[in-house]
Amino acid sequence: FLTRPRLALAVAAAGLLTTGPAFALAREFDVKGGELRPALDAYIAQSGVQLIYKVEDVKDLSTRGIKGKIAADAALDRLLDGTRLRVRRGQDGAMVLIAPARSPAAARPDPPPRAVE
């Protein structure tokens, strides 16, 4: 049996559950596998989530896609599976894709081989 204060608390708690961020809600996704950039754009359109990424960070990356009813954050994790990208989630619900920093040595091409005399 619920007293008035407990009933009010239960109603308030239920309201908090229904007003969670968009990325926590399960939605129906149908994002085709292939190039990552168009897949991310389809994900954005289907999820309603604000996702920020640099085009150069997703260039030449691919995804297996996602199909089915799933929470938006889990769907994004699956889309990014196998890539070097990570997600930073903001308190406002926006998500930013982060590529790991390249070391200066990795950014430079290898020098051409030298002839041995």
N, CA, C and O atoms as a MOPAC input file, in Angstrom:
PM7 MOZYME 1SCF
protein

 N      0.84200 1    -1.17800 1     0.00000 1
 C      0.00000 1     0.00000 1     0.00000 1
 C      0.88600 1     1.23900 1     0.00000 1
 O      1.80100 1     1.34800 1     0.81700 1
 N      0.62300 1     2.16600 1    -0.90500 1
 C      1.45000 1     3.36800 1    -1.03100 1
 C      0.80700 1     4.54600 1    -0.31400 1
 O     -0.36900 1     4.84400 1    -0.52100 1
 N      1.58000 1     5.20700 1     0.52300 1
 C      1.11300 1     6.44300 1     1.14500 1
 C      1.29800 1     7.55900 1     0.13100 1
 O      1.96000 1     7.36700 1    -0.88900 1
 N      0.72400 1     8.71200 1     0.39600 1
 C      0.85000 1     9.83600 1    -0.54100 1
 C      2.30000 1    10.20100 1    -0.85000 1
 O      2.63800 1    10.35100 1    -2.02400 1
 N      3.17500 1    10.35200 1     0.15100 1
 C      4.56400 1    10.70300 1    -0.16600 1
 C      5.25200 1     9.63500 1    -1.01800 1
 O      6.01100 1     9.96000 1    -1.93100 1
 N      4.98500 1     8.36500 1    -0.72000 1
 C      5.60400 1     7.29300 1    -1.51000 1
 C      5.04800 1     7.26500 1    -2.92600 1
 O      5.78400 1     7.02200 1    -3.88200 1
 N      3.75500 1     7.51300 1    -3.06200 1
 C      3.14100 1     7.55500 1    -4.38100 1
 C      3.73200 1     8.69600 1    -5.20100 1
 O      4.03500 1     8.52500 1    -6.38200 1
 N      3.89500 1     9.84800 1    -4.58100 1
 C      4.48600 1    10.99400 1    -5.28400 1
 C      5.91400 1    10.68700 1    -5.71500 1
 O      6.32600 1    11.04600 1    -6.81800 1
 N      6.66300 1    10.02500 1    -4.84900 1
 C      8.03700 1     9.65200 1    -5.18100 1
 C      8.06800 1     8.65200 1    -6.33400 1
 O      8.91000 1     8.76300 1    -7.22500 1
 N      7.16400 1     7.68300 1    -6.32900 1
 C      7.10200 1     6.68500 1    -7.39800 1
 C      6.76100 1     7.33300 1    -8.73400 1
 O      7.35000 1     6.99300 1    -9.76000 1
 N      5.81400 1     8.26400 1    -8.72600 1
 C      5.44300 1     8.96700 1    -9.95700 1
 C      6.61100 1     9.79900 1   -10.47000 1
 O      6.87400 1     9.82300 1   -11.67200 1
 N      7.30600 1    10.47600 1    -9.57700 1
 C      8.46600 1    11.28300 1    -9.98300 1
 C      9.56300 1    10.39900 1   -10.56000 1
 O     10.18200 1    10.75500 1   -11.56200 1
 N      9.81000 1     9.25500 1    -9.94000 1
 C     10.84100 1     8.33800 1   -10.43800 1
 C     10.46100 1     7.79600 1   -11.80700 1
 O     11.32200 1     7.67300 1   -12.67900 1
 N      9.20000 1     7.47100 1   -12.01200 1
 C      8.75500 1     6.99000 1   -13.31800 1
 C      8.95000 1     8.05900 1   -14.37900 1
 O      9.30500 1     7.74500 1   -15.51600 1
 N      8.72700 1     9.30300 1   -14.02700 1
 C      8.94800 1    10.39800 1   -14.97100 1
 C     10.40200 1    10.51800 1   -15.36500 1
 O     10.70400 1    10.82500 1   -16.51800 1
 N     11.30700 1    10.28300 1   -14.43500 1
 C     12.73400 1    10.33400 1   -14.75300 1
 C     13.12000 1     9.23700 1   -15.72500 1
 O     13.97000 1     9.44500 1   -16.59100 1
 N     12.51100 1     8.08100 1   -15.59200 1
 C     12.83200 1     6.97400 1   -16.49000 1
 C     12.40600 1     7.25600 1   -17.92000 1
 O     13.06200 1     6.80200 1   -18.85700 1
 N     11.33300 1     7.98800 1   -18.10600 1
 C     10.83600 1     8.23300 1   -19.45600 1
 C     11.47200 1     9.44400 1   -20.10800 1
 O     11.27200 1     9.66600 1   -21.30300 1
 N     12.22700 1    10.23200 1   -19.36900 1
 C     12.82500 1    11.42400 1   -19.96700 1
 C     14.32700 1    11.28700 1   -20.12900 1
 O     15.03200 1    12.29300 1   -20.20500 1
 N     14.83600 1    10.05300 1   -20.18300 1
 C     16.26800 1     9.82300 1   -20.35200 1
 C     16.74500 1    10.30300 1   -21.70700 1
 O     15.93800 1    10.64900 1   -22.57000 1
 N     18.05500 1    10.32400 1   -21.89700 1
 C     18.61500 1    10.77100 1   -23.16200 1
 C     18.14300 1     9.90400 1   -24.32300 1
 O     17.81500 1     8.73100 1   -24.14900 1
 N     18.11600 1    10.50500 1   -25.51100 1
 C     17.65800 1     9.79300 1   -26.70500 1
 C     18.49400 1     8.55600 1   -26.98400 1
 O     17.97600 1     7.57200 1   -27.51200 1
 N     19.78700 1     8.58400 1   -26.63900 1
 C     20.62600 1     7.43200 1   -26.96600 1
 C     20.34000 1     6.22500 1   -26.09300 1
 O     20.83700 1     5.13600 1   -26.38100 1
 N     19.55700 1     6.38200 1   -25.03700 1
 C     19.24100 1     5.25500 1   -24.16700 1
 C     17.97000 1     4.52600 1   -24.60300 1
 O     17.69600 1     3.42900 1   -24.11800 1
 N     17.19700 1     5.11300 1   -25.50300 1
 C     15.93900 1     4.52100 1   -25.93400 1
 C     16.16000 1     3.51800 1   -27.05300 1
 O     16.93300 1     3.77900 1   -27.97500 1
 N     15.48700 1     2.36800 1   -26.98200 1
 C     15.57200 1     1.37100 1   -28.05000 1
 C     14.78000 1     1.86900 1   -29.25500 1
 O     13.66100 1     2.36600 1   -29.12900 1
 N     15.39400 1     1.72100 1   -30.41900 1
 C     14.76500 1     2.12700 1   -31.67900 1
 C     15.01300 1     1.03800 1   -32.71200 1
 O     15.86500 1     0.16900 1   -32.52800 1
 N     14.27000 1     1.10000 1   -33.77800 1
 C     14.46400 1     0.17400 1   -34.89000 1
 C     15.52300 1     0.75400 1   -35.82300 1
 O     15.38600 1     1.88100 1   -36.29900 1
 N     16.57500 1    -0.01500 1   -36.08400 1
 C     17.66000 1     0.42300 1   -36.96500 1
 C     17.76700 1    -0.50000 1   -38.16700 1
 O     17.58300 1    -1.71200 1   -38.06300 1
 N     18.06900 1     0.10100 1   -39.30900 1
 C     18.39600 1    -0.64400 1   -40.52700 1
 C     19.49500 1     0.13600 1   -41.23900 1
 O     19.23200 1     0.89900 1   -42.16900 1
 N     20.72200 1    -0.06700 1   -40.78800 1
 C     21.89000 1     0.63300 1   -41.33100 1
 C     22.73600 1    -0.40600 1   -42.05400 1
 O     23.20700 1    -1.37000 1   -41.45100 1
 N     22.92000 1    -0.19800 1   -43.34600 1
 C     23.64700 1    -1.15900 1   -44.16300 1
 C     25.14100 1    -1.13200 1   -43.86400 1
 O     25.69700 1    -0.09100 1   -43.51300 1
 N     25.77800 1    -2.28000 1   -44.00600 1
 C     27.21900 1    -2.37200 1   -43.85600 1
 C     27.92200 1    -1.76500 1   -45.06100 1
 O     27.30800 1    -1.54100 1   -46.10400 1
 N     29.19000 1    -1.50800 1   -44.90900 1
 C     29.98300 1    -0.91300 1   -45.98600 1
 C     30.76900 1     0.26600 1   -45.46200 1
 O     31.29600 1     0.23300 1   -44.35000 1
 N     30.84500 1     1.31500 1   -46.27700 1
 C     31.59200 1     2.50900 1   -45.86900 1
 C     30.99000 1     3.09400 1   -44.59400 1
 O     29.77100 1     3.15400 1   -44.43400 1
 N     31.86900 1     3.52200 1   -43.69300 1
 C     31.40200 1     4.00100 1   -42.39000 1
 C     30.66800 1     5.33400 1   -42.47600 1
 O     29.67100 1     5.53100 1   -41.78100 1
 N     31.14100 1     6.24900 1   -43.31300 1
 C     30.51600 1     7.58000 1   -43.34200 1
 C     29.02500 1     7.52300 1   -43.68600 1
 O     28.22200 1     8.08100 1   -42.93800 1
 N     28.61500 1     6.87100 1   -44.79100 1
 C     27.16800 1     6.80700 1   -45.05000 1
 C     26.40500 1     6.04000 1   -43.96400 1
 O     25.24400 1     6.34000 1   -43.68700 1
 N     27.06100 1     5.05400 1   -43.35500 1
 C     26.41100 1     4.31500 1   -42.27000 1
 C     26.17100 1     5.23000 1   -41.07200 1
 O     25.11300 1     5.16900 1   -40.44600 1
 N     27.14600 1     6.07500 1   -40.75300 1
 C     26.96800 1     7.02000 1   -39.64200 1
 C     25.86200 1     8.01900 1   -39.94900 1
 O     25.07500 1     8.36600 1   -39.06800 1
 N     25.80000 1     8.48400 1   -41.19500 1
 C     24.73900 1     9.42100 1   -41.57200 1
 C     23.36000 1     8.76400 1   -41.44600 1
 O     22.40600 1     9.40000 1   -40.99800 1
 N     23.25800 1     7.48400 1   -41.84400 1
 C     21.99400 1     6.75700 1   -41.69300 1
 C     21.66200 1     6.57200 1   -40.21200 1
 O     20.50600 1     6.69800 1   -39.80700 1
 N     22.67300 1     6.27700 1   -39.41900 1
 C     22.47900 1     6.13100 1   -37.97400 1
 C     21.93000 1     7.42800 1   -37.37100 1
 O     20.99300 1     7.39800 1   -36.57400 1
 N     22.51400 1     8.55500 1   -37.75300 1
 C     22.06300 1     9.85500 1   -37.24100 1
 C     20.59400 1    10.08000 1   -37.59600 1
 O     19.80000 1    10.49600 1   -36.75200 1
 N     20.24100 1     9.80300 1   -38.85100 1
 C     18.86500 1    10.01100 1   -39.30200 1
 C     17.88500 1     9.09700 1   -38.56200 1
 O     16.77500 1     9.51700 1   -38.23300 1
 N     18.28700 1     7.85900 1   -38.30100 1
 C     17.38500 1     6.90000 1   -37.67300 1
 C     17.31800 1     7.03500 1   -36.15700 1
 O     16.30300 1     6.69200 1   -35.55000 1
 N     18.38100 1     7.52800 1   -35.54400 1
 C     18.41600 1     7.60200 1   -34.07800 1
 C     17.92300 1     8.93100 1   -33.52800 1
 O     17.39700 1     8.99000 1   -32.41700 1
 N     18.09300 1     9.99800 1   -34.30500 1
 C     17.78000 1    11.32200 1   -33.79400 1
 C     18.83100 1    11.85400 1   -32.84200 1
 O     18.63100 1    12.88700 1   -32.20200 1
 N     19.95600 1    11.15200 1   -32.74500 1
 C     21.04500 1    11.53400 1   -31.85700 1
 C     21.98300 1    12.49000 1   -32.58000 1
 O     22.25100 1    12.32800 1   -33.77000 1
 N     22.47700 1    13.48000 1   -31.86000 1
 C     23.46900 1    14.38800 1   -32.42700 1
 C     24.83300 1    13.71100 1   -32.32500 1
 O     25.31200 1    13.41800 1   -31.23000 1
 N     25.45300 1    13.46400 1   -33.48500 1
 C     26.75100 1    12.79900 1   -33.54600 1
 C     27.70000 1    13.67900 1   -34.33700 1
 O     27.39600 1    14.09100 1   -35.45700 1
 N     28.84200 1    13.96100 1   -33.75300 1
 C     29.83200 1    14.83600 1   -34.38100 1
 C     31.06700 1    14.00100 1   -34.68900 1
 O     31.55900 1    13.25900 1   -33.83800 1
 N     31.56300 1    14.13300 1   -35.92400 1
 C     32.78800 1    13.41900 1   -36.29600 1
 C     33.50600 1    14.17900 1   -37.39900 1
 O     32.90000 1    14.95900 1   -38.13300 1
 N     34.80600 1    13.93800 1   -37.50400 1
 C     35.60500 1    14.51800 1   -38.57500 1
 C     35.60400 1    13.54700 1   -39.74700 1
 O     35.82700 1    12.34900 1   -39.57100 1
 N     35.34900 1    14.07000 1   -40.94500 1
 C     35.29600 1    13.22600 1   -42.13500 1
 C     36.60300 1    12.46100 1   -42.31100 1
 O     36.58600 1    11.28600 1   -42.67800 1
 N     37.73300 1    13.11200 1   -42.05500 1
 C     39.02600 1    12.43300 1   -42.23900 1
 C     39.21800 1    11.28400 1   -41.24800 1
 O     39.99800 1    10.37000 1   -41.51500 1
 N     38.52100 1    11.31500 1   -40.11100 1
 C     38.64700 1    10.23200 1   -39.13300 1
 C     37.91900 1     8.96100 1   -39.56900 1
 O     38.27900 1     7.86800 1   -39.13200 1
 N     36.90300 1     9.08700 1   -40.42100 1
 C     36.13400 1     7.91500 1   -40.84300 1
 C     36.48500 1     7.46100 1   -42.25700 1
 O     35.96700 1     6.45400 1   -42.73700 1
 N     37.36400 1     8.20300 1   -42.91700 1
 C     37.76300 1     7.86900 1   -44.28600 1
 C     38.40500 1     6.48300 1   -44.30900 1
 O     39.21700 1     6.14800 1   -43.44600 1
 N     38.03500 1     5.69700 1   -45.29100 1
 C     38.57600 1     4.34900 1   -45.50800 1
 C     38.21100 1     3.35600 1   -44.40600 1
 O     38.83100 1     2.29700 1   -44.31000 1
 N     37.22900 1     3.67200 1   -43.58200 1
 C     36.77100 1     2.73400 1   -42.55700 1
 C     35.44300 1     2.12300 1   -42.99000 1
 O     34.67300 1     2.74800 1   -43.72100 1
 N     35.18100 1     0.91300 1   -42.53900 1
 C     33.93200 1     0.25100 1   -42.89800 1
 C     33.26100 1    -0.31500 1   -41.64900 1
 O     33.85500 1    -0.38900 1   -40.57300 1
 N     32.00400 1    -0.71100 1   -41.83200 1
 C     31.20000 1    -1.25600 1   -40.74300 1
 C     30.40000 1    -2.44600 1   -41.25100 1
 O     30.16600 1    -2.59000 1   -42.45100 1
 N     29.98800 1    -3.28700 1   -40.32500 1
 C     29.12400 1    -4.41600 1   -40.68100 1
 C     27.65600 1    -4.00300 1   -40.71000 1
 O     26.80400 1    -4.77300 1   -41.15300 1
 N     27.35700 1    -2.80000 1   -40.24200 1
 C     25.97900 1    -2.33000 1   -40.21400 1
 C     25.25600 1    -2.81400 1   -38.97300 1
 O     25.83800 1    -3.47100 1   -38.11000 1
 N     23.96800 1    -2.47600 1   -38.89700 1
 C     23.15000 1    -2.86700 1   -37.74600 1
 C     21.70000 1    -2.95700 1   -38.20100 1
 O     21.22200 1    -2.10500 1   -38.95100 1
 N     21.00600 1    -3.98700 1   -37.74500 1
 C     19.59000 1    -4.14400 1   -38.07100 1
 C     18.89000 1    -4.70200 1   -36.84500 1
 O     19.34100 1    -5.67700 1   -36.24500 1
 N     17.78600 1    -4.07300 1   -36.48500 1
 C     16.99800 1    -4.55700 1   -35.36500 1
 C     16.70000 1    -3.46000 1   -34.36600 1
 O     17.12400 1    -2.31600 1   -34.52800 1
 N     15.96100 1    -3.82900 1   -33.32600 1
 C     15.58300 1    -2.87000 1   -32.28200 1
 C     16.65100 1    -2.90100 1   -31.19900 1
 O     16.91000 1    -3.93600 1   -30.58500 1
 N     17.25900 1    -1.75100 1   -30.98100 1
 C     18.39100 1    -1.66300 1   -30.05900 1
 C     18.51100 1    -0.21900 1   -29.57700 1
 O     18.06500 1     0.70200 1   -30.26100 1
 N     19.10200 1    -0.02100 1   -28.42200 1
 C     19.34600 1     1.33700 1   -27.91200 1
 C     20.35200 1     2.02900 1   -28.83200 1
 O     21.25700 1     1.39000 1   -29.36800 1
 N     20.18700 1     3.31800 1   -29.00600 1
 C     21.03000 1     4.07400 1   -29.93200 1
 C     22.50600 1     4.01200 1   -29.56400 1
 O     23.35400 1     3.94000 1   -30.45300 1
 N     22.83300 1     4.04000 1   -28.27200 1
 C     24.24800 1     3.98100 1   -27.89100 1
 C     24.85300 1     2.61900 1   -28.21100 1
 O     26.00100 1     2.53800 1   -28.65000 1
 N     24.09200 1     1.55200 1   -27.99600 1
 C     24.57500 1     0.20600 1   -28.32800 1
 C     24.70000 1     0.03800 1   -29.84000 1
 O     25.62800 1    -0.61700 1   -30.31600 1
 N     23.77400 1     0.62300 1   -30.59700 1
 C     23.84500 1     0.55400 1   -32.05900 1
 C     25.10700 1     1.24400 1   -32.56200 1
 O     25.78000 1     0.73000 1   -33.45500 1
 N     25.42900 1     2.39100 1   -32.00300 1
 C     26.64200 1     3.09600 1   -32.41600 1
 C     27.88100 1     2.28400 1   -32.06600 1
 O     28.81600 1     2.20600 1   -32.86300 1
 N     27.89600 1     1.68400 1   -30.89100 1
 C     29.03500 1     0.83900 1   -30.51300 1
 C     29.22200 1    -0.29700 1   -31.51500 1
 O     30.35200 1    -0.62800 1   -31.87500 1
 N     28.13000 1    -0.89000 1   -31.96400 1
 C     28.22500 1    -1.97800 1   -32.94900 1
 C     28.70400 1    -1.46600 1   -34.29900 1
 O     29.49300 1    -2.13300 1   -34.96900 1
 N     28.23900 1    -0.29400 1   -34.70400 1
 C     28.70500 1     0.28100 1   -35.97300 1
 C     30.20600 1     0.53100 1   -35.94300 1
 O     30.88400 1     0.37000 1   -36.95800 1
 N     30.72200 1     0.91900 1   -34.79800 1
 C     32.14200 1     1.25900 1   -34.67600 1
 C     33.02000 1     0.05600 1   -34.35200 1
 O     34.24400 1     0.18100 1   -34.30900 1
 N     32.41600 1    -1.10400 1   -34.12600 1
 C     33.18500 1    -2.29700 1   -33.78200 1
 C     34.21700 1    -2.59300 1   -34.87400 1
 O     33.88100 1    -2.66800 1   -36.05600 1
 N     35.46000 1    -2.75600 1   -34.46700 1
 C     36.52600 1    -3.04500 1   -35.41700 1
 C     37.21700 1    -1.81600 1   -35.97000 1
 O     38.19000 1    -1.93700 1   -36.71500 1
 N     36.73300 1    -0.63900 1   -35.62100 1
 C     37.40500 1     0.60300 1   -36.03000 1
 C     38.24000 1     1.08500 1   -34.85500 1
 O     38.13200 1     0.56600 1   -33.74400 1
 N     39.05700 1     2.06400 1   -35.11000 1
 C     39.87500 1     2.63300 1   -34.03000 1
 C     39.14000 1     3.76600 1   -33.30700 1
 O     39.68500 1     4.36700 1   -32.38100 1
 N     37.92800 1     4.05100 1   -33.72000 1
 C     37.17200 1     5.18000 1   -33.17700 1
 C     36.51600 1     4.83400 1   -31.84700 1
 O     36.10600 1     3.69700 1   -31.61100 1
 N     36.42800 1     5.83700 1   -30.99200 1
 C     35.75600 1     5.71400 1   -29.69900 1
 C     34.72200 1     6.82500 1   -29.58800 1
 O     34.78800 1     7.82800 1   -30.29800 1
 N     33.77500 1     6.63100 1   -28.69300 1
 C     32.68500 1     7.59700 1   -28.51400 1
 C     32.85500 1     8.31800 1   -27.19000 1
 O     33.09500 1     7.69800 1   -26.15400 1
 N     32.72800 1     9.63600 1   -27.24000 1
 C     32.66000 1    10.43800 1   -26.01500 1
 C     31.24500 1    10.98800 1   -25.94500 1
 O     30.79100 1    11.69300 1   -26.84600 1
 N     30.55400 1    10.65400 1   -24.85900 1
 C     29.16400 1    11.06700 1   -24.69800 1
 C     29.08900 1    12.27600 1   -23.77700 1
 O     29.62100 1    12.26200 1   -22.66700 1
 N     28.42600 1    13.31100 1   -24.24900 1
 C     28.26400 1    14.51900 1   -23.45400 1
 C     27.02500 1    14.44300 1   -22.58200 1
 O     26.13000 1    13.63400 1   -22.82600 1
 N     26.97900 1    15.28800 1   -21.56700 1
 C     25.82400 1    15.32300 1   -20.67100 1
 C     24.57500 1    15.80300 1   -21.38800 1
 O     23.45900 1    15.51100 1   -20.95800 1
 N     24.75500 1    16.54400 1   -22.48300 1
 C     23.61000 1    17.05700 1   -23.23000 1
 C     23.05000 1    16.03900 1   -24.21300 1
 O     22.08900 1    16.33400 1   -24.92400 1
 N     23.63700 1    14.83900 1   -24.26500 1
 C     23.15700 1    13.80500 1   -25.17200 1
 C     23.91400 1    13.73400 1   -26.47800 1
 O     23.77400 1    12.75600 1   -27.21200 1
 N     24.70900 1    14.73400 1   -26.79000 1
 C     25.49400 1    14.70400 1   -28.02600 1
 C     26.63900 1    13.71000 1   -27.87500 1
 O     27.15200 1    13.49000 1   -26.77700 1
 N     27.02700 1    13.11900 1   -28.99200 1
 C     28.14200 1    12.18100 1   -28.99500 1
 C     29.19000 1    12.65700 1   -29.99500 1
 O     28.86200 1    13.19000 1   -31.05500 1
 N     30.44800 1    12.45500 1   -29.64100 1
 C     31.56900 1    12.86000 1   -30.49300 1
 C     32.43100 1    11.63300 1   -30.73800 1
 O     32.78500 1    10.91500 1   -29.80300 1
 N     32.76900 1    11.39500 1   -32.01300 1
 C     33.69100 1    10.30500 1   -32.32800 1
 C     35.10800 1    10.81500 1   -32.17400 1
 O     35.44600 1    11.90300 1   -32.64100 1
 N     35.92600 1    10.02600 1   -31.52000 1
 C     37.31000 1    10.39300 1   -31.24400 1
 C     38.22000 1     9.34700 1   -31.87400 1
 O     38.07600 1     8.15100 1   -31.62200 1
 N     39.15900 1     9.81100 1   -32.69600 1
 C     40.18200 1     8.92400 1   -33.25400 1
 C     41.41400 1     9.02900 1   -32.37400 1
 O     41.73800 1    10.11600 1   -31.89500 1
 N     42.11000 1     7.91400 1   -32.15200 1
 C     43.32200 1     8.00000 1   -31.33700 1
 C     44.36200 1     8.87600 1   -32.01500 1
 O     44.46500 1     8.90700 1   -33.24200 1
 N     45.12200 1     9.57900 1   -31.20900 1
 C     46.17100 1    10.44700 1   -31.75700 1
 C     47.25700 1     9.58300 1   -32.36800 1
 O     47.63000 1     8.54100 1   -31.82900 1
 N     47.74700 1    10.03500 1   -33.49400 1
 C     48.85700 1     9.33400 1   -34.13500 1
 C     50.15300 1     9.88900 1   -33.59300 1
 O     50.29200 1    11.09400 1   -33.38400 1
 N     51.09000 1     9.01000 1   -33.36900 1
 C     52.40100 1     9.47300 1   -32.91200 1
 C     53.11900 1    10.11900 1   -34.08900 1
 O     52.86400 1     9.74600 1   -35.23400 1
 N     54.01500 1    11.08200 1   -33.84100 1
 C     54.73500 1    11.72400 1   -34.94400 1
 C     55.47900 1    10.71700 1   -35.81700 1
 O     55.55400 1    10.89500 1   -37.03300 1
 N     56.02600 1     9.67100 1   -35.22200 1
 C     56.74800 1     8.66800 1   -36.01000 1
 C     55.79800 1     7.91400 1   -36.93000 1
 O     56.16400 1     7.58000 1   -38.05700 1
 N     54.58100 1     7.64100 1   -36.46300 1
 C     53.61500 1     6.92200 1   -37.28800 1
 C     53.09000 1     7.79200 1   -38.41500 1
 O     52.68700 1     7.27100 1   -39.45500 1
 N     53.08600 1     9.09400 1   -38.23400 1
 C     52.57900 1    10.00200 1   -39.25700 1
 C     53.57900 1    10.19100 1   -40.39100 1
 O     53.18800 1    10.51600 1   -41.51200 1
 N     54.87100 1     9.98900 1   -40.11100 1
 C     55.89200 1    10.15400 1   -41.14800 1
 C     56.04100 1     8.86100 1   -41.93400 1
 O     56.01900 1     7.78000 1   -41.34600 1
 N     56.19200 1     8.94900 1   -43.26100 1
 C     56.43300 1     7.72800 1   -44.03100 1
 C     57.84100 1     7.20700 1   -43.76200 1
 O     58.73700 1     7.96400 1   -43.38600 1
 N     58.01900 1     5.91300 1   -43.96100 1
 C     59.34200 1     5.32200 1   -43.79700 1
 C     60.28400 1     5.88200 1   -44.85600 1
 O     59.86300 1     6.12400 1   -45.98700 1
 N     61.55000 1     6.09200 1   -44.50800 1
 C     62.50200 1     6.57800 1   -45.50700 1
 C     62.76300 1     5.48900 1   -46.54000 1
 O     62.61600 1     4.30400 1   -46.23900 1
 N     63.14900 1     5.87600 1   -47.75600 1
 C     63.43000 1     4.86400 1   -48.78200 1
 C     64.63400 1     4.02700 1   -48.36400 1
 O     65.51200 1     4.51200 1   -47.65100 1
 N     64.67600 1     2.76300 1   -48.81100 1
 C     65.81100 1     1.91700 1   -48.44200 1
 C     67.11100 1     2.45500 1   -49.02300 1
 O     67.13400 1     3.02800 1   -50.11200 1
 N     68.19400 1     2.25800 1   -48.27300 1
 C     69.50800 1     2.70400 1   -48.73300 1
 C     70.27100 1     1.51400 1   -49.28700 1
 O     70.13600 1     0.38500 1   -48.81600 1
 N     71.05800 1     1.79300 1   -50.27800 1
 C     71.89100 1     0.73700 1   -50.85600 1
 C     73.00800 1     0.39200 1   -49.88800 1
 O     73.58800 1     1.27800 1   -49.25900 1
 N     73.30600 1    -0.87900 1   -49.76800 1
 C     74.37900 1    -1.34400 1   -48.89300 1
 C     75.60100 1    -1.62000 1   -49.75100 1
 O     75.50300 1    -2.33300 1   -50.74900 1
 N     76.74300 1    -1.07100 1   -49.38300 1
 C     77.96800 1    -1.26300 1   -50.17000 1
 C     78.88100 1    -2.23600 1   -49.52400 1
 O     79.95800 1    -2.51600 1   -50.05100 1

